[in-house]
């Protein structure tokens, strides 16, 4: 028996639905801290200086960062030459 691809809600075939970019993820502060290795105060200090991605507020007690912006920041740090390299 041949299985036919099932259409998604928007009418596209399910086999093609996963070919696009993954949906953006939002990260809470504990995960950002784990990923970048900085403490909360250092993250907020760098944000105020424009040296770290800005957070977004989802409500009065909910702050998030866009995962891709954090990943791009990590890549930018990794791409910098070492201080000792002369």
NUROTOR-795895 format. One record per atom (N, C-alpha, C): residue number from 1; atom name; y, z, x. Coordinates in Angstrom, 2 decimals. Each point is the difference from the previous one (the first is absolute). Layout:
(atom NUM; 'CA'; (Y; Z; X))
...
***
This chain:
(atom 1; 'N'; (-1.17; 0.00; 0.83))
(atom 1; 'CA'; (1.17; 0.00; -0.83))
(atom 1; 'C'; (1.25; 0.00; 0.89))
(atom 2; 'N'; (0.94; -0.91; -0.21))
(atom 2; 'CA'; (1.22; -0.07; 0.79))
(atom 2; 'C'; (1.08; 0.85; -0.62))
(atom 3; 'N'; (0.57; 0.88; 0.79))
(atom 3; 'CA'; (1.09; 0.85; -0.48))
(atom 3; 'C'; (1.31; -0.75; 0.15))
(atom 4; 'N'; (0.77; -0.05; -1.06))
(atom 4; 'CA'; (1.31; -0.64; 0.02))
(atom 4; 'C'; (1.05; 1.02; 0.42))
(atom 5; 'N'; (1.00; -0.42; 0.79))
(atom 5; 'CA'; (1.07; 0.93; 0.33))
(atom 5; 'C'; (0.71; 0.47; -1.26))
(atom 6; 'N'; (0.26; 1.29; -0.05))
(atom 6; 'CA'; (0.66; 0.58; -1.16))
(atom 6; 'C'; (1.51; -0.09; 0.16))
(atom 7; 'N'; (0.71; -0.45; -1.04))
(atom 7; 'CA'; (1.46; -0.06; 0.11))
(atom 7; 'C'; (0.59; 1.41; -0.01))
(atom 8; 'N'; (1.11; 0.16; 0.71))
(atom 8; 'CA'; (0.72; 1.26; -0.01))
(atom 8; 'C'; (0.93; 0.00; -1.20))
(atom 9; 'N'; (0.75; 1.08; -0.18))
(atom 9; 'CA'; (0.90; 0.11; -1.15))
(atom 9; 'C'; (1.04; -1.11; -0.03))
(atom 10; 'N'; (0.42; -0.49; 1.18))
(atom 10; 'CA'; (1.02; -1.05; 0.02))
(atom 10; 'C'; (-0.61; -1.40; -0.09))
(atom 11; 'N'; (-1.33; -0.08; -0.16))
(atom 11; 'CA'; (-0.66; -1.28; -0.18))
(atom 11; 'C'; (-0.55; -0.61; 1.28))
(atom 12; 'N'; (0.30; 0.56; 1.16))
(atom 12; 'CA'; (-0.51; -0.52; 1.26))
(atom 12; 'C'; (-1.45; 0.43; 0.18))
(atom 13; 'N'; (-0.73; -0.74; 0.79))
(atom 13; 'CA'; (-1.38; 0.39; 0.30))
(atom 13; 'C'; (-0.02; 1.21; 0.91))
(atom 14; 'N'; (-0.94; 0.89; -0.22))
(atom 14; 'CA'; (-0.09; 1.24; 0.77))
(atom 14; 'C'; (-0.23; -0.28; 1.48))
(atom 15; 'N'; (-0.73; -1.08; 0.35))
(atom 15; 'CA'; (-0.26; -0.29; 1.40))
(atom 15; 'C'; (1.27; -0.37; 0.75))
(atom 16; 'N'; (1.02; -0.48; -0.68))
(atom 16; 'CA'; (1.26; -0.36; 0.63))
(atom 16; 'C'; (1.03; 1.12; -0.11))
(atom 17; 'N'; (-0.28; 1.00; -0.81))
(atom 17; 'CA'; (0.97; 1.08; -0.22))
(atom 17; 'C'; (0.19; 0.86; 1.24))
(atom 18; 'N'; (-0.98; 0.08; 0.88))
(atom 18; 'CA'; (0.10; 0.85; 1.17))
(atom 18; 'C'; (0.53; -0.75; 1.22))
(atom 19; 'N'; (0.35; -1.28; -0.13))
(atom 19; 'CA'; (0.42; -0.77; 1.16))
(atom 19; 'C'; (1.45; 0.28; 0.40))
(atom 20; 'N'; (0.79; 0.62; -0.86))
(atom 20; 'CA'; (1.39; 0.29; 0.32))
(atom 20; 'C'; (0.13; 1.23; 0.85))
(atom 21; 'N'; (1.25; 0.34; 0.36))
(atom 21; 'CA'; (0.20; 1.20; 0.81))
(atom 21; 'C'; (-0.37; 1.25; -0.78))
(atom 22; 'N'; (-0.44; 1.04; 0.70))
(atom 22; 'CA'; (-0.35; 1.23; -0.72))
(atom 22; 'C'; (1.26; 0.63; -0.60))
(atom 23; 'N'; (-0.15; 0.74; -1.07))
(atom 23; 'CA'; (1.17; 0.63; -0.60))
(atom 23; 'C'; (0.60; 1.04; 0.94))
(atom 24; 'N'; (1.30; 0.17; -0.10))
(atom 24; 'CA'; (0.69; 0.97; 0.85))
(atom 24; 'C'; (-0.47; 1.41; -0.35))
(atom 25; 'N'; (-0.19; 0.82; 1.04))
(atom 25; 'CA'; (-0.37; 1.40; -0.21))
(atom 25; 'C'; (1.21; 0.87; 0.29))
(atom 26; 'N'; (0.06; 1.10; -0.68))
(atom 26; 'CA'; (1.05; 0.98; 0.22))
(atom 26; 'C'; (-0.64; 1.22; 0.64))
(atom 27; 'N'; (0.64; 0.53; 1.04))
(atom 27; 'CA'; (-0.54; 1.12; 0.76))
(atom 27; 'C'; (0.85; 1.23; -0.23))
(atom 28; 'N'; (-0.66; 1.13; -0.19))
(atom 28; 'CA'; (0.70; 1.28; -0.09))
(atom 28; 'C'; (0.21; 0.55; 1.41))
(atom 29; 'N'; (0.87; 1.00; 0.12))
(atom 29; 'CA'; (0.39; 0.54; 1.30))
(atom 29; 'C'; (-1.19; 0.43; 0.87))
(atom 30; 'N'; (-0.99; 0.72; -0.52))
(atom 30; 'CA'; (-1.11; 0.41; 0.89))
(atom 30; 'C'; (-0.71; -1.18; 0.67))
(atom 31; 'N'; (-0.16; -1.11; -0.72))
(atom 31; 'CA'; (-0.66; -1.16; 0.60))
(atom 31; 'C'; (0.92; -0.68; 1.02))
(atom 32; 'N'; (1.30; -0.04; -0.27))
(atom 32; 'CA'; (0.95; -0.56; 0.97))
(atom 32; 'C'; (-0.04; 0.83; 1.28))
(atom 33; 'N'; (0.02; 1.32; -0.14))
(atom 33; 'CA'; (-0.07; 0.90; 1.16))
(atom 33; 'C'; (-1.27; -0.28; 0.81))
(atom 34; 'N'; (-1.14; -0.14; -0.68))
(atom 34; 'CA'; (-1.28; -0.27; 0.68))
(atom 34; 'C'; (0.04; -1.34; 0.74))
(atom 35; 'N'; (0.61; -1.01; -0.61))
(atom 35; 'CA'; (0.02; -1.33; 0.60))
(atom 35; 'C'; (0.92; -0.10; 1.21))
(atom 36; 'N'; (1.16; 0.62; -0.08))
(atom 36; 'CA'; (1.00; -0.21; 1.06))
(atom 36; 'C'; (0.03; 1.11; 1.04))
(atom 37; 'N'; (-0.58; 1.15; -0.30))
(atom 37; 'CA'; (-0.05; 1.08; 0.96))
(atom 37; 'C'; (1.32; 0.73; 0.19))
(atom 38; 'N'; (0.88; -0.10; -0.97))
(atom 38; 'CA'; (1.27; 0.73; 0.04))
(atom 38; 'C'; (0.00; 1.08; -1.06))
(atom 39; 'N'; (0.76; 1.04; 0.23))
(atom 39; 'CA'; (0.15; 1.05; -1.00))
(atom 39; 'C'; (1.01; -0.43; -1.06))
(atom 40; 'N'; (0.01; 0.71; -1.11))
(atom 40; 'CA'; (0.88; -0.30; -1.11))
(atom 40; 'C'; (1.46; -0.09; 0.45))
(atom 41; 'N'; (0.45; 0.98; 0.77))
(atom 41; 'CA'; (1.40; 0.03; 0.43))
(atom 41; 'C'; (0.35; -1.21; 0.86))
(atom 42; 'N'; (-0.92; -0.43; 0.87))
(atom 42; 'CA'; (0.25; -1.17; 0.85))
(atom 42; 'C'; (0.06; -1.28; -0.83))
(atom 43; 'N'; (-0.85; -0.09; -1.01))
(atom 43; 'CA'; (0.01; -1.18; -0.88))
(atom 43; 'C'; (1.35; -0.09; -0.72))
(atom 44; 'N'; (0.44; 1.09; -0.59))
(atom 44; 'CA'; (1.26; -0.02; -0.73))
(atom 44; 'C'; (1.20; -0.20; 0.93))
(atom 45; 'N'; (-0.05; 0.55; 1.20))
(atom 45; 'CA'; (1.08; -0.21; 0.97))
(atom 45; 'C'; (0.11; -1.48; 0.36))
(atom 46; 'N'; (-1.15; -0.62; 0.30))
(atom 46; 'CA'; (-0.01; -1.42; 0.36))
(atom 46; 'C'; (0.41; -0.87; -1.18))
(atom 47; 'N'; (-0.38; 0.39; -1.21))
(atom 47; 'CA'; (0.45; -0.75; -1.18))
(atom 47; 'C'; (1.52; 0.02; -0.09))
(atom 48; 'N'; (0.61; 1.16; 0.22))
(atom 48; 'CA'; (1.45; 0.11; -0.11))
(atom 48; 'C'; (0.71; -0.79; 1.10))
(atom 49; 'N'; (-0.68; -0.20; 1.13))
(atom 49; 'CA'; (0.56; -0.78; 1.10))
(atom 49; 'C'; (-0.31; -1.49; -0.14))
(atom 50; 'N'; (-0.80; -0.37; -1.01))
(atom 50; 'CA'; (-0.36; -1.40; -0.19))
(atom 50; 'C'; (-1.11; -0.47; 0.92))
(atom 51; 'N'; (-0.76; 0.94; 0.58))
(atom 51; 'CA'; (-1.07; -0.34; 0.93))
(atom 51; 'C'; (-1.39; 0.16; -0.59))
(atom 52; 'N'; (-0.08; 0.19; -1.31))
(atom 52; 'CA'; (-1.28; 0.18; -0.69))
(atom 52; 'C'; (0.16; -0.55; -1.40))
(atom 53; 'N'; (-1.06; -0.56; -0.59))
(atom 53; 'CA'; (0.12; -0.56; -1.36))
(atom 53; 'C'; (0.48; 1.03; -1.01))
(atom 54; 'N'; (0.83; -0.43; -0.92))
(atom 54; 'CA'; (0.52; 0.87; -1.05))
(atom 54; 'C'; (-1.08; 0.30; -1.04))
(atom 55; 'N'; (0.06; 1.20; -0.52))
(atom 55; 'CA'; (-0.92; 0.39; -1.06))
(atom 55; 'C'; (0.56; -0.47; -1.34))
(atom 56; 'N'; (-0.86; 0.02; -1.01))
(atom 56; 'CA'; (0.39; -0.31; -1.38))
(atom 56; 'C'; (-0.29; 1.22; -0.85))
(atom 57; 'N'; (0.84; 0.24; -0.95))
(atom 57; 'CA'; (-0.21; 1.12; -0.92))
(atom 57; 'C'; (-0.64; -0.52; -1.28))
(atom 58; 'N'; (-1.12; 0.61; -0.36))
(atom 58; 'CA'; (-0.65; -0.34; -1.27))
(atom 58; 'C'; (0.32; 1.02; -1.07))
(atom 59; 'N'; (0.70; 1.03; 0.37))
(atom 59; 'CA'; (0.36; 1.06; -0.93))
(atom 59; 'C'; (0.62; 1.13; 0.78))
(atom 60; 'N'; (0.37; 1.08; -0.68))
(atom 60; 'CA'; (0.68; 1.09; 0.67))
(atom 60; 'C'; (-0.81; 0.66; 1.12))
(atom 61; 'N'; (-1.31; -0.04; -0.07))
(atom 61; 'CA'; (-0.84; 0.64; 1.02))
(atom 61; 'C'; (-1.07; -0.93; 0.55))
(atom 62; 'N'; (0.29; -1.30; 0.02))
(atom 62; 'CA'; (-1.00; -0.96; 0.46))
(atom 62; 'C'; (0.69; -1.06; 0.86))
(atom 63; 'N'; (-0.26; 0.07; 1.31))
(atom 63; 'CA'; (0.55; -0.95; 0.95))
(atom 63; 'C'; (-1.14; -0.77; 0.63))
(atom 64; 'N'; (0.19; -1.31; 0.15))
(atom 64; 'CA'; (-1.04; -0.86; 0.57))
(atom 64; 'C'; (0.62; -0.98; 0.99))
(atom 65; 'N'; (-0.86; -0.55; 0.85))
(atom 65; 'CA'; (0.37; -1.07; 0.92))
(atom 65; 'C'; (-0.91; -1.19; -0.29))
(atom 66; 'N'; (0.51; -1.21; 0.23))
(atom 66; 'CA'; (-0.80; -1.21; -0.17))
(atom 66; 'C'; (-0.88; -0.15; 1.24))
(atom 67; 'N'; (-1.30; -0.11; -0.21))
(atom 67; 'CA'; (-0.96; -0.04; 1.09))
(atom 67; 'C'; (0.32; -1.09; 1.01))
(atom 68; 'N'; (0.33; -1.19; -0.46))
(atom 68; 'CA'; (0.28; -1.11; 0.92))
(atom 68; 'C'; (1.20; 0.30; 0.88))
(atom 69; 'N'; (1.00; 0.70; -0.51))
(atom 69; 'CA'; (1.17; 0.35; 0.81))
(atom 69; 'C'; (-0.39; 1.00; 1.10))
(atom 70; 'N'; (-0.88; 0.93; -0.34))
(atom 70; 'CA'; (-0.49; 0.96; 1.00))
(atom 70; 'C'; (-0.85; -0.72; 1.04))
(atom 71; 'N'; (-0.88; -0.90; -0.44))
(atom 71; 'CA'; (-0.83; -0.76; 0.93))
(atom 71; 'C'; (0.87; -0.85; 0.93))
(atom 72; 'N'; (1.05; -0.62; -0.53))
(atom 72; 'CA'; (0.90; -0.82; 0.82))
(atom 72; 'C'; (0.73; 0.88; 1.02))
(atom 73; 'N'; (0.39; 1.20; -0.39))
(atom 73; 'CA'; (0.67; 0.91; 0.93))
(atom 73; 'C'; (-0.95; 0.39; 1.13))
(atom 74; 'N'; (-1.25; 0.29; -0.34))
(atom 74; 'CA'; (-1.00; 0.35; 1.01))
(atom 74; 'C'; (-0.17; -1.17; 0.97))
(atom 75; 'N'; (-0.10; -1.23; -0.54))
(atom 75; 'CA'; (-0.16; -1.18; 0.87))
(atom 75; 'C'; (1.21; -0.16; 0.92))
(atom 76; 'N'; (1.21; 0.26; -0.53))
(atom 76; 'CA'; (1.20; -0.16; 0.83))
(atom 76; 'C'; (0.01; 1.01; 1.14))
(atom 77; 'N'; (-0.49; 1.20; -0.23))
(atom 77; 'CA'; (-0.09; 1.00; 1.05))
(atom 77; 'C'; (-1.06; -0.41; 1.02))
(atom 78; 'N'; (-1.13; -0.49; -0.49))
(atom 78; 'CA'; (-1.10; -0.39; 0.89))
(atom 78; 'C'; (0.39; -1.21; 0.86))
(atom 79; 'N'; (0.88; -0.85; -0.49))
(atom 79; 'CA'; (0.41; -1.20; 0.73))
(atom 79; 'C'; (1.06; 0.27; 1.07))
(atom 80; 'N'; (0.64; 1.18; -0.04))
(atom 80; 'CA'; (1.02; 0.31; 1.00))
(atom 80; 'C'; (-0.66; 0.26; 1.34))
(atom 81; 'N'; (0.66; -0.42; 1.08))
(atom 81; 'CA'; (-0.56; 0.32; 1.32))
(atom 81; 'C'; (0.06; 1.48; 0.29))
(atom 82; 'N'; (-0.88; 0.46; 0.83))
(atom 82; 'CA'; (-0.01; 1.41; 0.41))
(atom 82; 'C'; (1.28; 0.32; 0.75))
(atom 83; 'N'; (0.44; 1.25; -0.08))
(atom 83; 'CA'; (1.19; 0.43; 0.75))
(atom 83; 'C'; (-0.21; -0.12; 1.50))
(atom 84; 'N'; (-1.25; 0.22; 0.45))
(atom 84; 'CA'; (-0.32; -0.02; 1.41))
(atom 84; 'C'; (-0.04; -1.42; 0.57))
(atom 85; 'N'; (-0.14; -1.00; -0.89))
(atom 85; 'CA'; (-0.08; -1.38; 0.47))
(atom 85; 'C'; (1.37; -0.44; 0.49))
(atom 86; 'N'; (0.05; -0.47; 1.22))
(atom 86; 'CA'; (1.30; -0.41; 0.58))
(atom 86; 'C'; (-0.12; -1.36; 0.64))
***
